[in-house]
Amino acid sequence: MAHIAIAAPARGTTLTSAIYRALDAFRDYRARRTVFLRTITELDGLNDRMLTDLGISRADIPEIARQEVQRVFG
C-alpha cells in the first residue's frame, strides 16, 4: 500500500481546514476498511472444518471483522 505525504500549508482558512478534515476522514475510512476486508479475506479463505475448529460459522465472519476493526482502532 502506498502512502503519500503532503506538506501541509497553514490550516488557518476555513476551506483549507475543511479539506484537511475530509482528507483525514477519508484516510481513517480507508485504514478501517482495509482491516475489515483483510479480516474477511483471511477468514473466508479457511475451509468449513477450520472455521468449525475455531468455533466460527461463516455467518459470524462480518461481525468478527467489525470487532477486529474496533479492536485495532478503538
C-alpha positions as CSV (number, residue, x, y, z in Angstrom):
1,M,0.0,0.0,0.0
2,A,1.4,3.4,-1.0
3,H,1.4,6.3,1.4
4,I,1.5,9.9,0.2
5,A,3.0,12.6,2.4
6,I,1.7,16.0,1.7
7,A,3.4,19.1,3.2
8,A,0.5,20.8,4.9
9,P,0.2,24.6,4.4
10,A,-1.3,26.7,7.2
11,R,-4.6,25.3,8.2
12,G,-6.0,28.7,9.2
13,T,-8.5,29.1,6.4
14,T,-11.9,27.6,6.7
15,L,-11.8,25.9,3.3
16,T,-8.3,24.5,3.9
17,S,-9.4,23.2,7.3
18,A,-12.4,21.5,5.7
19,I,-10.3,19.9,3.0
20,Y,-7.8,18.6,5.5
21,R,-10.6,17.2,7.8
22,A,-12.1,15.5,4.7
23,L,-8.7,14.0,3.8
24,D,-8.2,12.8,7.4
25,A,-11.7,11.3,7.5
26,F,-11.0,9.5,4.2
27,R,-7.7,8.2,5.4
28,D,-9.3,6.9,8.5
29,Y,-12.1,5.2,6.5
30,R,-9.5,3.6,4.2
31,A,-7.5,2.2,7.1
32,R,-10.6,0.8,8.8
33,R,-11.9,-0.7,5.5
34,T,-8.5,-2.3,4.9
35,V,-8.6,-4.0,8.3
36,F,-12.2,-5.1,7.7
37,L,-11.5,-6.5,4.2
38,R,-8.3,-8.2,5.2
39,T,-10.1,-10.0,8.1
40,I,-12.9,-11.0,5.9
41,T,-10.5,-12.4,3.3
42,E,-8.4,-14.3,5.8
43,L,-11.4,-15.9,7.4
44,D,-13.2,-16.6,4.2
45,G,-10.1,-18.4,2.9
46,L,-10.5,-21.0,5.7
47,N,-12.5,-24.1,4.9
48,D,-15.6,-25.1,6.9
49,R,-13.6,-27.6,9.0
50,M,-11.1,-25.0,10.1
51,L,-13.8,-22.5,10.9
52,T,-15.6,-25.1,13.0
53,D,-12.4,-25.9,14.8
54,L,-12.2,-22.2,15.7
55,G,-15.8,-22.1,16.8
56,I,-16.8,-19.7,13.9
57,S,-19.6,-20.1,11.4
58,R,-19.5,-18.3,8.0
59,A,-22.4,-16.1,9.2
60,D,-20.1,-14.8,12.0
61,I,-17.3,-13.6,9.7
62,P,-18.7,-10.0,9.1
63,E,-19.2,-9.4,12.9
64,I,-15.8,-10.8,13.7
65,A,-14.3,-8.4,11.1
66,R,-16.2,-5.4,12.7
67,Q,-14.9,-6.5,16.1
68,E,-11.3,-6.6,14.7
69,V,-11.7,-3.0,13.3
70,Q,-12.9,-1.9,16.8
71,R,-10.0,-3.7,18.5
72,V,-7.4,-2.1,16.2
73,F,-8.8,1.4,16.1
74,G,-10.6,1.6,19.4
